[in-house]
Amino acid sequence: MGRRKSKSAGGLVALCILCVASLALFTIYVKEGDCTENGCGPLHTVQLGAAEVLRPVRAIFSVVAGPFEDTSAAVGDAFRRGDEKQLRRDALENQEFAAEASRLRQENERLRELLDGQRPPYEYAPLARVTAPVGDQFTNRVIINVGSADGVQPEKPVIVGNNTLIGRTTDVSRHTAEVMLVTDQMFAAGVRIVPPAELDRFTGEVSPENGDAVSYGEGMLSTGWEEYLGVEYVDMSAEVKKGDFVVTSGRSGDYELLFPPGLLVGTVESVSSEDYDQFKKIVVTPPTEPQDLQEVRVITGW
Amino acid sequence: MMRHSLSRAAVVVAVAALLEAVLSPYLTFGGISPKLAVIGVVFAVAGLQDLQAVLLGFFGGVVFDALGGGIGLFGVGALGGLLAGMLAARVGVAPRGAEVLLLAQVAAVAVAARDVIGLVAINLAGLEGPPPIEFMLAGVIPDALVNALLAYAIGSLLLKFVRVKGAM
């Protein structure tokens, strides 16, 4: 009996000690910060090392999970038969857009020849493949197969296409980097809302139709717990319409923000407000779904 | 006479932590994700002494943290594993046939505890977290229930693997 009591007491003592150890680990990890300024601390280094070691394992699971994800998407589509008419209408609309886009592309190429050299001078890391998702219900992140060896650093914008922001790098190891997607609840970016006619989607440049004295709606892009992407803190007086583009603002007053200006992050899906609200409630549709991501690029300098 | 093998329990805990870190992102739906590391700890340490159970739970949690699982904050998995280990060791012996059910309930409580620890850690780290009440209702409770079902489904397999013949 006495022996059992002493074993149980030993367990409780160990529990207390290990609780303190866990809290110490947590505190050290948070105090280490990210790897941007003073290099990585020991706990971050352990995680980065594990990310390198797990790279092939994640790649294998990604390949194995691919068909299941496709099947899941196909089953989901099968249950959305009611959307067929809407899809047909959208397809017709898209064909019209494609024709218009073709004309504009030709015009764009001609104008670009004239303006050669005036694109934003971004520096890119090599094209990266999305290896696997990581995290749990609190996060929405993926691993890509470029790392510090390719010039990637933490807190750099990650894009698809020419100009579409899909997230930013967080932890970077030698050959991998973790990307926090725009739909992650911890992602935030300073943005402004621009009418489609005034934004060049290729370069991200904004050209006001009525001269320079135009004030666009500005706010902070973030994903709420309800899992919709939205822009917060947009002034009630700002003019925002459905279909407007949401682009990174680059600066907030005198402060330079994390992302260069003009990166597209989505289109406005709805705008609403109640009498008692201080700000507008704006829901944004991201240009790409996280599960559709395959190849991305990290902007390493601008 | 069957007893829990410490080495087999350690293997189960380590493999469960690895599987959760790699597989869980594919199986996350809203606020629900499979907490294989917690389930692994609960079933692996259930028949061990308190000291062995907490050490193994802590070990599993640290492995999970090191692999960058969950929210990626070091210490959260360790504390979660520790609590899961202690709960499983202290729950006592259930009547034969009911132990999987009992341990599934322990797993549910341990999962809920880890979710809450995760939320507290996010807020302590100064990161954006969901509103606590909504998270309790829409995140913690369904997550605990689904993981209890998962634990009930795979529990007997885990117990079969961990147990070996021999004197206690």
Interface residues (C-beta under 8 A of the other chain):
Chain A: K7 S8 G10 G11 L12 A14 L15 L18 C19 A21 S22 L23 A24 L25 F26 T27 I28 Y29 V30 L43 V46 Q47 A50 A51 L54 V57 R58 F61 A65 F68 E69 A132 P133 V134 G135 D136 Q137 F138 T139 R141 D171 E178 Q185 M186 A188 S222 W225 E227
Chain B: L18 A21 V22 L23 S24 P25 Y26 T28 G30 G31 I32 S33 Q49 D50 L51 A53 V54 L55 F58 G61 V62 D65 A66 L67 G68 G69 G70 I71 G72 L73 F74 G75 V76 A78 L79 L82 M86 A89 G118 L119 A121 I122 L124 A125 L127 E128 G129 P130 P131 E134 F135 G139 D143
